[in-house]
Amino acid sequence: MHSNSHLGILWLLSPGKWSLKNKVINMFFELLLSLSLRFFLFDFILFKGIREYLQKKGYFFRKLFNCPFCQGFWCGLGVFFFYHPVTFTWQSLLTWLSFGFVSAYLGLAAAVILHPLIQKYERDSGMPLQ
């Protein structure tokens, strides 16, 4: 197996006070938090007015608000930086990017899978979420 395929588990194997089991649980929690944050900021009706206003302000915001992959990446990095110390080494950079891209992929997958379910819920309940 190519050594680059192991980049996503660098954090899990890094030395620290927590066991591997605790690190896996924490990583799962952080990814779930990233997905929740992505939905709350980019899909939930509460921020719809802000999203529509910012989309009119430029290319960057239009792309960001229409790309679940990008949203997942930035939410993942935000959560990762909140829970982990920022150090400037190659290993840290690869760990940040790995977590960001895993979060981005999960954000895209969640958007594709959940969007039809949310629309059905909105139709059936009469309560808008998006």
C-alpha positions as CSV (number, residue, x, y, z in Angstrom):
1,M,0.0,0.0,0.0
2,H,1.3,3.4,-0.9
3,S,2.4,5.5,2.1
4,N,0.2,8.5,1.1
5,S,-2.9,6.3,1.8
6,H,-2.0,6.4,5.5
7,L,-2.2,10.2,5.8
8,G,-5.8,10.1,7.1
9,I,-4.8,8.1,10.1
10,L,-1.7,10.1,11.2
11,W,-3.6,11.8,13.9
12,L,-5.0,8.5,15.2
13,L,-1.5,7.1,15.5
14,S,0.2,10.2,16.9
15,P,1.5,10.0,20.5
16,G,-0.8,11.5,23.1
17,K,-2.6,10.9,26.4
18,W,-5.6,9.2,24.8
19,S,-5.9,5.7,23.7
20,L,-6.7,4.7,20.1
21,K,-10.3,3.9,21.0
22,N,-10.7,7.4,22.5
23,K,-9.1,9.0,19.4
24,V,-11.5,7.2,17.1
25,I,-14.5,8.3,19.2
26,N,-13.2,11.9,19.2
27,M,-12.6,11.8,15.4
28,F,-16.1,10.4,14.8
29,F,-17.6,13.2,17.0
30,E,-15.5,15.9,15.2
31,L,-16.7,14.6,11.8
32,L,-20.3,14.5,12.9
33,L,-19.9,18.0,14.3
34,S,-18.5,19.2,11.0
35,L,-21.5,17.7,9.1
36,S,-23.9,19.3,11.6
37,L,-22.2,22.7,11.3
38,R,-22.3,22.5,7.5
39,F,-26.0,21.8,7.5
40,F,-26.7,24.5,10.1
41,L,-24.7,27.2,8.3
42,F,-25.3,26.3,4.6
43,D,-28.8,24.6,4.5
44,F,-30.8,25.6,7.5
45,I,-33.5,28.2,7.0
46,L,-32.2,30.4,9.9
47,F,-29.3,31.7,7.8
48,K,-31.1,31.7,4.4
49,G,-31.3,35.6,4.3
50,I,-27.6,36.0,5.1
51,R,-26.7,33.3,2.5
52,E,-28.8,35.1,-0.2
53,Y,-27.3,38.5,0.7
54,L,-23.7,37.2,0.6
55,Q,-24.2,35.3,-2.7
56,K,-24.9,38.6,-4.4
57,K,-21.6,40.0,-3.0
58,G,-19.2,38.1,-5.2
59,Y,-18.0,35.0,-7.0
60,F,-16.3,33.5,-3.9
61,F,-19.6,33.4,-1.9
62,R,-21.7,32.2,-4.8
63,K,-19.3,29.2,-5.2
64,L,-19.1,28.5,-1.5
65,F,-22.8,28.5,-1.0
66,N,-23.4,26.2,-3.9
67,C,-20.7,23.6,-3.3
68,P,-21.4,21.1,-0.5
69,F,-17.8,19.7,-1.0
70,C,-16.3,23.2,-0.3
71,Q,-18.7,23.7,2.7
72,G,-17.7,20.4,4.2
73,F,-14.0,21.1,3.7
74,W,-14.1,24.5,5.5
75,C,-16.4,23.3,8.3
76,G,-14.1,20.3,8.8
77,L,-11.0,22.6,9.0
78,G,-12.8,24.9,11.4
79,V,-13.7,22.0,13.7
80,F,-10.3,20.5,13.5
81,F,-8.6,23.8,14.4
82,F,-10.9,24.3,17.3
83,Y,-10.1,20.9,18.9
84,H,-6.4,20.5,18.0
85,P,-3.3,22.7,18.5
86,V,-2.0,24.5,15.4
87,T,1.5,23.5,14.6
88,F,3.3,24.2,11.4
89,T,4.9,20.9,10.3
90,W,4.4,18.8,7.2
91,Q,2.7,16.1,9.3
92,S,0.3,18.7,10.7
93,L,-0.5,20.1,7.3
94,L,-1.2,16.7,5.9
95,T,-3.4,15.9,8.9
96,W,-5.4,19.1,8.5
97,L,-5.9,18.5,4.8
98,S,-6.8,14.9,5.4
99,F,-9.4,15.8,7.9
100,G,-10.7,18.6,5.7
101,F,-11.1,16.4,2.7
102,V,-12.7,13.5,4.6
103,S,-15.1,16.1,6.0
104,A,-15.7,17.5,2.5
105,Y,-16.5,14.1,1.0
106,L,-18.9,13.4,3.9
107,G,-20.4,16.8,3.5
108,L,-21.1,16.2,-0.2
109,A,-22.4,12.7,0.4
110,A,-24.7,13.9,3.2
111,A,-26.0,16.7,1.0
112,V,-26.8,14.3,-1.8
113,I,-28.4,11.7,0.5
114,L,-30.2,14.0,2.9
115,H,-31.5,16.7,0.4
116,P,-34.4,14.5,-1.0
117,L,-35.3,13.3,2.6
118,I,-35.4,16.9,3.9
119,Q,-37.6,18.0,0.9
120,K,-40.0,15.1,1.7
121,Y,-40.1,16.0,5.4
122,E,-40.8,19.7,4.5
123,R,-43.7,18.6,2.1
124,D,-45.2,16.2,4.7
125,S,-44.8,18.4,7.7
126,G,-45.3,21.8,6.2
127,M,-42.3,23.1,8.2
128,P,-39.5,24.5,6.0
129,L,-35.9,23.6,7.0
130,Q,-34.1,25.0,4.1
